Amino acid sequence: MQTIRIILAAAFVFGASAAFAAVNTAAFAADDTVTPDNAANPDFSSVKSLVDSGKYADAMPQLMALDKASPNNPDILNLIGFSLRKTGHADEALDYYNRALSLQPNHLGANEYLGELYLEMKQPAKAEERLAVLQKACGDCEEYQELKEKIAQTAAN
């Protein structure tokens, strides 16, 4: 009888943790910077590789073509904003991040990068607002941690 109780308890714990992981993963995937549709799109994957390798100028024409083909895609808008920010076009980047967030307010990448842009624009209070959104959306996720560290670094300087 004791063995059956242990097996049932273990099954319950395993089932509960698996259910939690599935719910947590589903919530993260919905707000991650790359939705499954975009991850399966070879054009998106190709341009994301350019952005990830810092080739923002090379990526921009492809990003704009993707934006034209799939307007109002928060992942594409976020990458455009990121590329614009990294090439010194803060005002334009702000517009693209805000467009992405108007479509998907809890988009993790857009919230993190907008927070970083606010730090660059010397607006730490607005960066803190993005941090609060991230904490609510994903808890202690990577995007939250990265923005939190950048806010702390900025405050220390």
Secondary structure in CASP SS format (residue, H / E / C, confidence):
PFRMAT SS
TARGET T0000
AUTHOR 0000-0000-0000
METHOD secondary structure of the structure
MODEL  1
M C 1.00
Q H 1.00
T H 1.00
I H 1.00
R H 1.00
I H 1.00
I H 1.00
L H 1.00
A H 1.00
A H 1.00
A H 1.00
F H 1.00
V H 1.00
F H 1.00
G H 1.00
A H 1.00
S H 1.00
A H 1.00
A H 1.00
F H 1.00
A H 1.00
A H 1.00
V H 1.00
N H 1.00
T H 1.00
A H 1.00
A H 1.00
F H 1.00
A H 1.00
A H 1.00
D H 1.00
D C 1.00
T C 1.00
V C 1.00
T C 1.00
P H 1.00
D H 1.00
N H 1.00
A H 1.00
A C 1.00
N C 1.00
P H 1.00
D H 1.00
F H 1.00
S H 1.00
S H 1.00
V H 1.00
K H 1.00
S H 1.00
L H 1.00
V H 1.00
D H 1.00
S C 1.00
G C 1.00
K C 1.00
Y H 1.00
A H 1.00
D H 1.00
A H 1.00
M H 1.00
P H 1.00
Q H 1.00
L H 1.00
M H 1.00
A H 1.00
L H 1.00
D H 1.00
K H 1.00
A H 1.00
S C 1.00
P C 1.00
N C 1.00
N C 1.00
P H 1.00
D H 1.00
I H 1.00
L H 1.00
N H 1.00
L H 1.00
I H 1.00
G H 1.00
F H 1.00
S H 1.00
L H 1.00
R H 1.00
K H 1.00
T C 1.00
G C 1.00
H C 1.00
A H 1.00
D H 1.00
E H 1.00
A H 1.00
L H 1.00
D H 1.00
Y H 1.00
Y H 1.00
N H 1.00
R H 1.00
A H 1.00
L H 1.00
S H 1.00
L H 1.00
Q C 1.00
P C 1.00
N C 1.00
H C 1.00
L H 1.00
G H 1.00
A H 1.00
N H 1.00
E H 1.00
Y H 1.00
L H 1.00
G H 1.00
E H 1.00
L H 1.00
Y H 1.00
L H 1.00
E H 1.00
M C 1.00
K C 1.00
Q C 1.00
P H 1.00
A H 1.00
K H 1.00
A H 1.00
E H 1.00
E H 1.00
R H 1.00
L H 1.00
A H 1.00
V H 1.00
L H 1.00
Q H 1.00
K H 1.00
A H 1.00
C H 1.00
G C 1.00
D C 1.00
C C 1.00
E H 1.00
E H 1.00
Y H 1.00
Q H 1.00
E H 1.00
L H 1.00
K H 1.00
E H 1.00
K H 1.00
I H 1.00
A H 1.00
Q H 1.00
T H 1.00
A H 1.00
A H 1.00
N C 1.00
END
